[in-house]
Amino acid sequence: MITSGEFPGLDLPDIDTSSSLEGLGPVELNHPTQDINGDGILDTETTTGDDAMHVWSDYDHDGIADHVTIVEKDGDYAAWEFHHHPDGTSGWVRTDQGEIGK
């Protein structure tokens, strides 16, 4: 399992708005710093790099990211959710993508 401590600032290599997160697997959030859903519990880590901002959230508070949104400096964005499938498999499913302002 990938943990946020393995990649400083969750700077996961080669992930952008056009990436497939197939094969990424679960991402552990060790130090959430924001409460993005307003329930009073820290659930989100936000990181920025040269080209994009990544927002990783753990809405069910199990320590594993449930949602990630990436917004690139050119306005492209994409979002994925981590799904646990009935057959016992799990993986990231893209839920949204586009360009801000279009």
N, C-alpha and C positions, 0 to 999 in steps of 0.2 A: 504494500500500500504506500502511495506517495503521501508524505506529510509536509506541511508547510515549512517545517524546520529543515527539510532536506534541500529546499530551494529558497535562498534568501529572498524575502519579500514575495514569495510565491511566484517568482519569475520563471515560470515553466517555459522551456525552450520551444520555439517554433509554433506557438499557439497564437493565432490571430483570428479575425472574424471569418476568414474563409477556411479555417482549419476544420478537419474532422476530429472530434475527440474520441473516436473509436479506439479502443485499446488503452485509453488513459487510466481507467479504473477509478477507484475512490480516492479522494483528496482529503486528507485530515487537516482540519483547522485547529492549530494549537493555541493561537492567541488572538481570538476575535477582538476587535476594538470598537465596533459600532453595533448599535441596535437598530437594524434597518427596518424591522417589521413592527417596532413600537411596543413590544411586549415586556420591556424592562430587562431583557437578558441580552448580553452581547452575543451576536451571532454572525458577524461579517468582518472580513478582512479586505481592505482595498489597497491595491498596489498600483503604482504608475511606473512606466518605463519610457524609453525614448519615443515609442510609437503608439502606445495604448495605455488605457487604464483597465484593470481587471478587478471585478467585484465578486468575491466568493462568499456565499452565504450558507449557513447551516440552520434552516428554519425549524427542524425538529430537535435540535440541541443534542444530537448523538455524537458530535465531534467530527462528522463527515460532511463535506460540502454537498448541499442539495441543489445549488443553483450557481451558475457563473454567468456574468455579463461582461463582455469586452467591448470597449468603445475606443476606436482608433482616432488619432488626431485629424484624419481627413473626414471624419464624420461617419464612417462605416461602423456598424454595431452588430453584435450577435449575442444570443443568449442560449444556454443549454440547461437542462435539468438532469440530475442523476436519478435514474429509474432502477428499481428492483423489480424484475419481471417474474411472472408466475412460475416460469420454468427454472427459477433459481439463479438465472444470470442477471447481470446488472450492467449498466452503461449509460453514457451521456447521450441525451437526445436533444437535438437543436429545436428550440421552441420559437425563436424569432430571429430575424436578421433584416438589415436594411441600411439606409443612410439617413442620418439626422437631417431634417429639413426637406426631405423628398417623400 
